[in-house]
Amino acid sequence: MRSRRILALVATLFAAGLLFATSAAAFAPVNFTQRWANLAGQAYDQVAGSVSCPAGMKAVSAGGGNANLASVGLTPNGSGAFAVGTLSNPNYLNLPLVADCVPAAQLAGSTSRSVTFQAHTGNVGDYVLFSQTVTCPTGTYAFGGGGYFADSSGSPTPAGFNMQTDAPTADQTGWSFATFARSGVDTLVVTTQCAPLPAPTPYSVNGSAGGYGNCPAGHVPLSGGATLDPPVQNSTLVYTEVVRNTAPNLSGWYASASTNYPGVVLRVVSQCL
């Protein structure tokens, strides 16, 4: 019964379509506003939900945490953020979800891209790594991406577990997403927003458990993400979200991971304006 409720909720999040596009103009997002929601449940439940930006605003990034994350991204038409994850900490039974929003007019010139992928390695039904990158058109860069799963009819599902990557590519021309799901059963859809060059300056940090990709003083994060390298099934991203502090405190992107596998490196990147 619980899985059917989650399936219905996730399907509702995408019923209206994906992301958004605006007319060409100068791309200058400022005046960031955050909206939060707590997705509550019982220990080891899978939870899913969304949070909306205020009227007249669009999301530039999505973040979540305090769970074994499976999916994170933007809701239909870029109006907010969604997340799917398993509540892995019995002492904190909620998944905090954040949409980072700006006035819609300040995203003029941005467009959206998506790509689908289905893994056929191993036996049908085996859990394998789904990893895919969506690329922006020449002359643009990627920001505010994410990923989710769809069944054979195209309806979104709560499939997937232990997210490994949700981040811009090293050259910022695309967005990569990776998680584990069932081979030959589930279809991964990876999305991103694309904006005219020049791209933000990326700042990154490598660690093993958690870290901040801080922007330098005087700069603010547009978007960001994290990846685990190498991807391992018993490792997962637990947090990936923007951090907006008031000056003179630094802002950027924060991520943390849970892993029992030696040698896994967590990379955190912030795209700074």
Buried (B, 14 or more C-beta within 10 A) or exposed (E): EEEEEBBEBBBBBBEEEBBBBBEEEEBEBEEBEBBEBEBEBEEEBBBBBBBBBEEEBBBBBBBBBBBBBBBBBBBBBBBBBBBBBBBBBEEEBBBBBBBBBBBBEBBBBBBBBBBEBBBEEEEEEEBBBBBBBBBBEEEBBBBBBBBBBBBEEEBBBBBBBBBBBBBBBEEBBBBBBBBBBBBBBBBBBBBBBBBBEEBBEBBBBEBEEBBBBBBEEEBBBBBBBBBBBEBBEEBBBBBBBBBBEEEEEBBBBBBBBBBEEEEBEBBBBBBBB
